[in-house]
């Protein structure tokens, strides 16, 4: 029950999805199972919420260091969940004005929208924005033109950073005209020598190709690992006991 | 008092004085809104439709005695982040219509002037009238104003981490953990559990409560007891005993992911990528007259060659079944060069993305909150 049933479930679910791709009769099975997957994913979110409550309540009850911040976390969690589930401030839909629970739970003006707009978004966006400083600082310490590989990385990053700002245009917009004057060709022939154009070319040619090689490698790895799971060769997801 | 404490005290005092001065002398940190009435009317077939109101009626919050009893109304809002900005826009509209832009400061006189202006179409008159009404009746929105200050406060709390870990940052971090977890749960509840699970297990109840528009052909579907049961098994993990049952839904997750990913990656990331690399080594670019443009052809061909060579050599680098010596070693080395270019480009692209986010947050602080730059 503990190991065989889950093994069979994983094999059956995976093979059913594979079959739905190749057998038209079972096509809707794949769609249904994908919806089940999404439902279970929400179940996993609820499990995550339950774990969050458990961990922080334990921390508060044992008065461990920083327990006051656990109180803040729990308050933010409970308030947001309550506002979202009771549809605080949501208007009924236009077509069914007598169904007060049928409104758009995230419409502008609703409580959940307010929390997203004024709490969740500013906090997460600023956290990601802060990474700009840390990535730049890490790069400053780590990037050294010690060999060809490191120089290529440094040089490309420098071009892309400059090319995606107005500085890139400002610094190099004279180049096509200058080159045209020297060679007697039209300036359009040397457009790629402008940093913004060069950035576009780097993103569309060598960068695309490098990513392609990585993507193909990942795809092969995912396919082989998926096959190992479906054939029951890899059972690491079942744990130890 | 330590030197760092003194510096922070100074920053807080100067910042506080600056904020107090800005709040008292400008429109900073305030959000104005205008409640807007929506009215619905029941049709003969029992359905409801929104009653189209003129712009002036739309903003009229007084009781509509002339409306029938079966109509229901509720309020939505027109939000104004910057009343000064609205007045500037209203003034420009007045000036365009040949009227004095200074009338924005006297909405009653503006309405009279708009009514008395013969050189204006009815549509323009209605728009200007609604602007005059809005200008008169905008009220301070306490909820949105509080939200603006809270948002600015949280932004500054996170930014304070640049100095060092501190209680303000920890407070903001605690809030984001709780709020974002609950937000995802609430969204998941309404979008997946209600719309996909409950609508299949209790369609009648859903029609009466959450999803009145649920098609009649959707009836009870017993197959959906499986994900319901699996969800309960998953949550059983929180119980002190029998947590092993959560392996069943976990196995389902793993199996589905394996089945989905196997096909998806084979199609999109393997076959499609190989197919996209099968491109001509020589590209002939022609002008409108049909004659070949040599330089453009050479450049397009060079680009294609780079794509092919970089992909092939990159793959050689990841191929570990053969020792990287001789020709294979040389190809792998070229592959590393192209991969380094890729990592450099990805790094630059990521940093610029983060800087764009930072610029957006600074714009929020300096524009929407402090009104030092135009609000977005």
Interface residues (C-beta under 8 A of the other chain):
Chain A: X2 X3 X5 X6 X7 X9 X10 X11 X12 X13 X14 X15 X16 X17 X18 X21 X32 X33 X34 X35 X36 X37 X38 X39 X40 X41 X42 X43 X44 X45 X46 X47 X48 X49 X50 X51 X52 X54 X66 X69 X70 X72 X73 X74 X75 X76 X77 X78 X79 X80 X81 X83 X84 X85 X91 X92 X93 X94 X95 X96 X97 X98 X99 X101 X102 X105 X106 X108 X109 X112 X114 X115 X116 X117 X118 X119 X120 X121 X122 X123 X124 X125 X126 X127 X128 X129 X130 X131 X132 X133 X135 X136 X139 X148 X149 X150 X152 X153 X154 X155 X156 X157 X158 X159 X160 X161 X164 X165 X185 X189 X192 X199 X201 X202 X203 X204 X205 X206 X207 X208 X209 X210 X211 X212 X213 X214 X215 X216 X217 X218 X219 X220 X222 X223 X225 X226 X227 X229 X230 X237 X238 X239 X241
Chain B: X38 X40 X47 X48 X49 X50 X72 X74 X76 X77 X79 X143 X144 X147 X148 X150 X151 X152 X154 X155 X158 X159 X161 X162 X170 X171 X172 X173 X174 X175 X176 X177 X178 X179 X180 X181 X182 X183 X184 X185 X186 X187 X188 X189 X190 X192 X193 X196 X197 X209 X210 X211 X212 X213 X223 X224 X226 X227 X228 X230 X231 X234 X235 X237 X238 X244 X247 X248 X249 X250 X251 X252 X253 X254 X255 X256 X257 X258 X259 X260 X261 X262 X263 X265 X266 X269 X270 X273 X274 X276 X277 X295 X299 X303 X306 X307 X308 X309 X310 X311 X313 X314 X315 X317 X318 X335 X336 X337 X338 X339 X340 X341 X342 X343 X344 X345 X346 X347 X348 X349 X350 X351 X352 X354 X355 X357 X358 X360 X361 X364
